[in-house]
């Protein structure tokens, strides 16, 4: 009783998982996928183990199924047969056909016919999607299904889609190859595709009676095949050799195939649950891949627009652009402040009155005092001549200091400042030089006021005052020249604003593209998470009988 209750609870969990999955597909308008999940739900309810046979039409796939059934259930011959997926069960002989719906989303109404009509339906299956057959097949018992799929070499897109759809319902896959074409690229590629589903895969080399032991020993031939399968990444549960024409052939493993099928049916429940899990995850993976492919063109365009920059990097660029715009608004005022600070520093560090200049200035001031005399016969003419001599000496030394500490340095300071702003121009240097004050002898003489002392603290104060006046005149001249140059700044600021606006517009477009790309990532991630929630945890891979 407890075991039955547990089994019931497990079944309810399974039903809930597939129901949620189907509900999500309905919500996303994935009609074809929803139909496949409906088939999986039906399959789970029936508790059947489906053994799917795939292969080229010339490999003897349909003939092999007939032999397993013990009668000619399917048509076989030199032309492609089984144009649809044909499912064979054990039961009272009958056939059910599932017509192609006249319109999309219109329910299919199956109809029955008799087995004697099956040959024709299998060859001309364009009007229906699937065929179900019941025959007396003891091998299958009450829970086994043999599934015949369209030949893998069919060029009909509908047949290929039917084969892919059938693999969702298959629990174990047998891939039948004829002896002469086992290692063809087509065979190996399709076997790799089957292997990637993760469901138990058995490879059958039919027509082993064509093997010539004298040409290549069977052990070496098997090793070649296994090496080829391994190089293609094909994971097979077993490799079997069969012959339908020469039953007594020593290499024929027909009996081993029968034993294998019986062993697989004995493990029906665990194989079924693993198969359903693999199908669900395969559907989810396929949907994720398809969604990524749908987005690929848009993604590439958005990546091109963002030039590979991240949202964070673009936001940093926008912030920097906004900072530059703010600086432009304050540029003129800050430029004036910068020039004033530069001039103040330069002038403050200059010493226009070193000791020899102070001494020469003091000598001249001394010569102006009323009691100044040199010798006994010191006439007014001699006095005037001595004053001129001393003034000339002072002027020479003072001009040396002004030229060396102010003229060149101020000119360079203003030039570097203007070049940094982009407003320096030809002719500015000449105009600036002309604006600097001319410290002439007359001007120096005029700075000496009556009563000025030529020595001590009084002389120091006089020299400081004189130096400050010279510096002030140079400062006013440099600032005036700076204002003249700044008159060119507004048009330049306008140009920079325009360039900045274009740059900001480009950055905003990049930001929009990056945001759209991030939205696509979120949508893809949300879609993948929704699919993961719908897919129950992968069932552990059950141990399957190995053959070969």
C-alpha positions in Angstrom: 0.0 0.0 0.0 2.8 2.4 0.9 4.7 1.6 -2.3 1.6 2.4 -4.4 1.1 5.7 -2.5 4.7 6.6 -3.2 4.4 5.8 -6.8 1.2 7.8 -7.1 2.9 10.9 -5.5 5.9 10.5 -7.9 3.5 10.4 -10.8 1.8 13.5 -9.7 5.1 15.4 -9.5 6.0 14.2 -13.0 2.6 15.3 -14.4 3.0 18.7 -12.7 6.4 19.2 -14.3 5.3 18.5 -17.9 2.0 20.4 -17.4 4.0 23.5 -16.3 6.3 23.0 -19.3 3.3 22.8 -21.6 1.7 25.8 -20.0 4.8 27.9 -20.6 4.9 26.8 -24.2 1.3 27.8 -24.6 2.1 31.2 -23.1 5.0 31.7 -25.5 2.9 30.6 -28.4 5.3 27.7 -29.1 2.6 25.5 -30.7 4.9 22.8 -32.1 6.8 22.4 -28.9 3.6 22.3 -26.9 2.4 19.5 -29.2 5.7 17.5 -28.5 5.2 18.0 -24.7 1.6 16.8 -25.0 3.0 13.7 -26.8 5.5 13.2 -23.9 2.6 13.5 -21.4 0.6 10.9 -23.3 3.7 8.7 -23.4 4.3 8.9 -19.7 0.7 8.0 -19.0 0.9 4.9 -21.2 4.0 3.7 -19.3 5.6 2.4 -22.6 9.2 1.9 -23.5 9.8 3.0 -27.1 12.6 1.4 -29.1 13.2 3.6 -32.2 15.0 2.3 -35.3 16.7 4.9 -37.5 18.8 4.5 -40.6 19.2 4.8 -44.4 16.4 3.1 -46.4 19.0 0.7 -47.9 20.3 -0.5 -44.6 17.4 -2.9 -44.1 15.8 -1.0 -41.2 12.2 -1.9 -42.1 13.1 -5.5 -42.8 14.7 -5.8 -39.4 11.6 -4.5 -37.7 9.5 -7.0 -39.6 11.7 -9.8 -38.5 11.4 -8.6 -34.9 7.7 -8.6 -35.3 7.6 -12.0 -36.8 5.6 -10.8 -39.8 5.7 -8.3 -42.7 4.1 -5.4 -40.8 6.0 -2.8 -42.8 6.7 -2.6 -46.5 10.3 -3.3 -47.5 12.0 -3.1 -50.8 14.5 -1.1 -53.0 12.6 2.2 -52.6 12.3 4.4 -49.5 9.4 3.2 -47.3 7.8 4.4 -44.1 7.2 7.9 -45.1 5.9 8.6 -41.6 6.7 7.6 -38.1 5.2 4.2 -37.6 4.7 2.8 -34.1 4.1 -0.9 -33.6 2.5 -2.4 -30.4 1.4 -5.8 -29.4 -2.3 -6.3 -29.6 -5.3 -7.2 -31.8 -4.4 -6.3 -35.4 -5.5 -2.9 -36.4 -4.1 0.4 -37.7 -4.7 4.0 -36.6 -3.9 6.9 -38.9 -3.4 10.5 -37.8 -4.2 12.9 -40.7 -2.3 16.1 -41.4 -4.6 18.9 -39.9 -6.3 21.0 -42.5 -5.5 24.1 -40.5 -3.0 25.1 -37.8 -4.2 24.4 -34.2 -7.1 22.3 -35.5 -7.5 19.1 -33.5 -6.6 15.9 -35.4 -9.2 13.2 -35.6 -7.6 9.8 -36.1 -9.3 7.1 -38.0 -8.7 3.3 -38.2 -8.1 0.9 -41.1 -7.1 -2.7 -41.5 -3.5 -4.0 -41.6 -3.8 -5.1 -45.2 -4.0 -1.4 -46.3 -0.9 -0.5 -44.3 1.6 -1.1 -47.2 0.0 1.6 -49.3 -0.2 4.1 -46.4 3.4 3.7 -45.5 4.5 4.4 -49.1 2.2 7.4 -49.6 2.1 9.2 -46.3 1.7 12.8 -47.3 -1.8 13.1 -45.9 -1.1 12.0 -42.3 1.6 12.6 -39.7 1.8 9.2 -37.9 0.7 5.6 -38.1 0.0 3.3 -35.1 -0.1 -0.4 -35.7 -1.1 -3.3 -33.5 0.0 -6.8 -34.3 0.8 -10.0 -32.4 4.4 -9.2 -31.4 5.2 -11.3 -28.3 8.7 -9.6 -28.1 7.1 -6.3 -27.1 4.7 -7.6 -24.4 2.3 -5.1 -23.0 4.6 -2.1 -22.6 7.0 -2.2 -25.6 6.8 -0.1 -28.8 8.9 -0.5 -31.9 9.2 2.8 -33.8 10.2 3.0 -37.5 11.3 6.5 -38.6 11.6 7.9 -42.1 15.0 7.2 -43.7 17.6 9.7 -42.6 18.5 10.2 -46.3 15.1 11.5 -47.0 15.1 15.0 -48.7 11.6 15.7 -47.5 11.7 18.4 -44.7 8.6 16.9 -43.2 10.2 13.5 -43.0 13.3 15.0 -41.3 11.1 16.9 -38.8 9.1 13.7 -38.1 12.4 11.9 -37.3 13.4 14.7 -34.9 10.0 14.6 -33.3 10.2 10.8 -33.0 13.4 11.1 -31.1 11.6 12.9 -28.3 9.4 9.9 -27.9 12.2 7.4 -28.2 13.6 5.9 -25.0 16.3 3.7 -26.7 17.6 4.3 -30.2 18.9 1.7 -32.6 20.8 3.1 -35.6 21.0 0.6 -38.5 23.8 1.0 -41.1 24.6 -1.2 -44.0 28.0 -2.8 -44.0 29.4 -0.9 -47.0 28.6 2.6 -45.7 29.2 2.5 -41.9 32.0 5.0 -42.0 30.4 7.4 -44.4 30.3 11.0 -43.2 26.5 11.0 -43.4 26.3 8.0 -41.1 28.8 9.3 -38.6 27.2 12.8 -38.5 23.7 11.4 -37.9 25.0 8.9 -35.2 26.7 11.9 -33.5 23.4 13.7 -33.5 21.7 10.7 -32.0 24.4 10.4 -29.4 24.1 14.0 -28.3 20.5 13.4 -27.1 22.0 11.4 -24.3 19.6 8.5 -24.7 20.9 4.9 -24.9 22.2 4.4 -28.4 23.0 1.1 -30.1 24.7 0.9 -33.4 23.8 -2.0 -35.7 25.9 -2.9 -38.7 23.5 -4.9 -40.9 24.5 -7.1 -43.8 27.5 -8.5 -42.0 27.4 -11.4 -44.4 29.3 -9.0 -46.8 32.3 -9.1 -44.5 35.4 -10.9 -45.9 37.5 -12.3 -43.1 40.4 -12.8 -45.5 40.5 -9.1 -46.4 40.3 -7.8 -42.8 39.8 -9.8 -39.6 36.6 -9.0 -37.8 38.5 -7.8 -34.7 40.4 -5.3 -36.7 37.2 -4.2 -38.5 35.5 -3.6 -35.1 38.5 -1.6 -33.9 38.3 0.6 -37.0 34.6 1.3 -36.4 35.1 2.0 -32.7 38.0 4.3 -33.4 35.9 6.2 -36.0 33.0 6.5 -33.6 35.3 7.7 -30.8 36.9 10.3 -33.1 33.4 11.7 -33.8 32.5 11.8 -30.1 29.8 9.2 -30.5 28.9 7.6 -27.2 27.2 4.2 -28.0 25.9 1.6 -25.5 26.8 -1.2 -27.9 27.8 -2.3 -31.4 26.0 -5.3 -33.0 26.5 -7.1 -36.3 23.5 -8.6 -38.0 22.5 -10.4 -41.1 18.9 -10.8 -42.2 19.8 -12.9 -45.3 22.2 -15.4 -43.8 20.8 -16.2 -40.4 23.4 -18.8 -39.6 26.3 -16.5 -40.4 28.9 -16.9 -37.6 29.1 -13.1 -37.1 25.3 -12.6 -36.9 24.3 -11.3 -33.5 20.6 -11.5 -34.0 20.0 -13.5 -30.9 22.0 -11.0 -28.9 19.7 -8.3 -30.3 16.6 -10.1 -29.1 18.2 -10.7 -25.7 19.1 -7.0 -25.5 15.6 -5.8 -26.3 14.2 -8.2 -23.6 16.7 -6.8 -21.1 15.8 -3.2 -22.0 12.1 -3.9 -21.5 12.8 -5.3 -18.1 14.2 -1.9 -17.1 11.3 0.0 -18.7 10.5 2.3 -15.8 13.9 3.7 -15.1 14.7 4.0 -18.8 11.4 5.8 -19.4 11.9 8.3 -16.7 15.5 9.0 -17.9 14.2 9.4 -21.4 11.5 11.9 -20.5 14.0 13.9 -18.5 16.5 13.9 -21.5 13.7 14.9 -23.9 12.6 17.8 -21.6 16.1 19.1 -21.3 16.7 18.7 -25.0 13.6 20.7 -25.8 14.7 23.4 -23.3 18.2 23.5 -24.8 16.8 23.7 -28.3 14.5 26.6 -27.4 17.4 28.5 -25.7 19.5 28.0 -28.8 16.7 29.0 -31.2 16.0 32.1 -29.1 19.7 33.1 -29.2 19.7 32.6 -33.0 16.6 34.8 -33.3 18.4 37.5 -31.4 21.8 37.1 -33.1 21.3 39.7 -35.8 19.9 42.3 -33.4 22.7 41.5 -31.0 25.4 42.0 -33.6 23.9 45.3 -34.6 23.7 46.5 -31.0 27.3 45.3 -30.3 28.4 47.3 -33.4 26.6 50.4 -32.1 28.2 50.0 -28.6 31.6 49.4 -30.1 32.1 46.8 -27.5 31.8 49.2 -24.6 29.9 48.1 -21.4 27.1 50.1 -19.9 29.4 51.1 -17.0 32.1 52.4 -19.4 29.6 54.4 -21.4 28.1 55.9 -18.2 31.6 56.9 -17.2 32.2 58.6 -20.5 28.8 60.4 -20.2 29.8 61.6 -16.7 33.2 62.8 -18.1 31.4 64.6 -20.9 29.0 66.3 -18.5 32.1 67.4 -16.5 33.7 68.9 -19.6 30.5 70.8 -20.3 30.4 72.2 -16.8 34.1 73.2 -17.2 33.2 75.0 -20.4 30.6 77.1 -18.6 33.3 78.2 -16.1 36.2 78.3 -18.5 36.5 82.1 -19.1 36.3 83.0 -15.4 38.7 80.2 -14.4 41.1 81.2 -17.2 41.3 84.7 -15.7 41.8 83.3 -12.3 44.5 81.0 -13.5 46.4 83.9 -15.2 46.1 86.1 -12.1 47.4 83.3 -9.9 50.3 82.5 -12.3 51.3 86.2 -12.5 51.0 86.7 -8.7 53.3 83.7 -8.2 55.8 84.7 -10.7 55.9 88.4 -9.5 56.0 87.3 -5.9 59.1 85.2 -6.5 61.0 87.9 -8.4 63.5 90.1 -6.6 64.0 93.4 -8.5 66.1 95.0 -5.8 69.2 92.9 -5.0 72.0 94.5 -3.0 73.8 96.1 -5.9 70.6 97.7 -7.2 69.8 99.0 -3.7 73.3 100.4 -3.4 73.0 102.1 -6.8 69.6 103.5 -5.9 70.9 104.7 -2.5 73.9 106.4 -4.2 71.6 108.3 -6.5 69.2 109.3 -3.7 72.2 110.5 -1.7 73.3 112.7 -4.6 70.0 114.5 -4.5 70.3 115.6 -0.8 71.0 119.4 -0.3 74.3 118.9 1.4 75.8 116.5 -1.1 79.4 117.5 -2.0 82.5 115.8 -3.4 85.7 117.7 -2.9 86.4 121.4 -2.2 85.7 122.8 -5.7 82.3 120.8 -6.2 80.3 123.1 -8.4 76.6 122.9 -9.4 77.6 121.6 -12.8 79.7 118.9 -11.2 76.9 118.0 -8.8 74.5 117.6 -11.7 76.9 115.5 -13.7 77.5 113.2 -10.7 73.7 112.8 -10.3 73.3 111.8 -13.9 76.2 109.3 -13.6 74.6 107.7 -10.6 71.1 107.6 -12.1 72.6 106.0 -15.2 74.3 103.3 -13.1 71.1 102.7 -11.2 69.0 102.5 -14.3 71.4 100.1 -15.9 71.3 97.7 -13.0 67.5 98.1 -12.5 66.8 97.4 -16.2 68.9 94.3 -16.0 66.8 92.9 -13.2 63.5 93.9 -14.8 64.5 92.4 -18.1 65.8 89.2 -16.6 63.1 88.6 -14.1 60.0 90.1 -15.7 60.0 90.6 -19.4 60.8 87.1 -20.6 59.1 85.2 -17.8 55.8 87.1 -18.0 55.8 86.8 -21.7 56.3 83.0 -21.5 53.7 82.7 -18.7 51.0 84.5 -20.8 52.0 82.5 -23.9 51.7 79.1 -22.2 48.4 80.1 -20.6 47.0 81.3 -23.9 48.2 78.3 -25.9 46.5 76.0 -23.3 43.3 77.8 -24.1 43.9 77.8 -27.9 43.8 81.6 -28.1 47.5 82.5 -28.8 48.0 84.1 -32.1 50.7 85.6 -34.3 51.4 89.2 -33.2 50.3 88.6 -29.6 54.0 88.6 -28.5 54.8 91.9 -30.1 51.7 93.5 -28.7 52.4 92.2 -25.2 56.0 93.5 -25.3 54.8 96.9 -26.3 52.3 97.0 -23.4 55.0 96.3 -20.8 56.0 99.6 -19.0 59.1 101.4 -20.0 61.2 102.0 -16.9 63.3 105.0 -18.1 65.8 107.1 -16.2 63.3 109.9 -16.0 60.7 107.5 -14.5 63.2 106.2 -11.9 64.2 109.8 -11.0 60.6 110.8 -10.7 60.0 108.0 -8.1 62.4 109.7 -5.7 60.4 112.1 -3.5 61.9 115.1 -1.7 63.3 114.0 1.6 63.9 110.4 0.6 66.8 109.0 2.5 69.5 107.0 0.7 70.4 104.7 3.5 69.1 102.4 6.2 65.5 101.3 6.6 64.2 104.3 4.6 66.1 103.2 1.6 64.8 99.6 2.0 61.2 100.9 2.1 61.8 103.1 -0.9 63.2 100.1 -2.9 60.2 97.9 -1.9 57.7 100.5 -2.9 59.4 101.0 -6.2 59.6 97.3 -7.0 55.9 96.9 -6.1 55.0 99.7 -8.5 57.0 98.1 -11.3 55.5 94.7 -10.7 52.0 96.2 -10.6 52.5 97.9 -13.9 53.7 94.7 -15.5 50.8 92.8 -13.9 48.2 95.2 -15.3 49.9 95.0 -18.8 49.9 91.2 -18.7 46.2 91.0 -17.5 45.2 93.5 -20.2 46.9 91.4 -22.8 45.2 88.3 -21.4 41.8 89.9 -21.7 42.5 90.8 -25.3 43.3 87.2 -26.0 40.3 85.9 -24.1 38.1 87.9 -26.4 38.7 85.0 -28.9 37.5 82.4 -26.3 33.6 82.6 -26.7 33.7 81.3 -30.4 36.1 78.6 -29.4 33.8 77.6 -26.5 30.9 77.5 -28.9 32.8 75.1 -31.2 33.7 73.0 -28.2 30.1 72.9 -27.0 29.0 71.8 -30.4 31.6 69.0 -30.6 30.7 68.0 -27.0 27.0 67.9 -27.9 27.8 65.6 -30.8 29.9 63.4 -28.6 27.2 63.3 -26.0 24.6 62.4 -28.6 26.8 59.5 -29.8 27.3 58.3 -26.3 23.6 58.4 -25.6 23.0 56.3 -28.7 25.7 53.9 -27.4 24.0 53.9 -24.0 20.6 53.1 -25.6 22.2 50.2 -27.6 24.0 48.9 -24.5 20.7 49.1 -22.5 18.9 47.2 -25.3 21.6 44.6 -25.3 21.4 44.2 -21.6 17.6 43.9 -21.9 18.1 41.1 -24.4 20.5 39.4 -22.0 17.9 39.6 -19.2 15.2 38.3 -21.5 17.3 35.4 -22.6 18.3 34.7 -19.0 14.7 34.9 -17.8 13.6 32.6 -20.6 16.4 30.1 -19.7 15.5 30.2 -16.0 11.8 29.6 -16.8 12.8 26.6 -18.9 15.0 25.3 -16.1 12.2 25.6 -13.6 9.9 23.6 -15.9 12.4 20.8 -16.5 12.6 18.6 -13.5 16.1 17.6 -12.3 17.8 15.3 -14.8 17.1 11.7 -13.9 20.3 9.7 -13.3 21.5 7.7 -16.3 20.4 4.2 -15.7 22.8 1.3 -16.3 21.9 -0.2 -19.7 22.8 -3.6 -21.1 26.0 -3.3 -23.3 26.5 -5.3 -26.4 29.5 -5.7 -28.6 
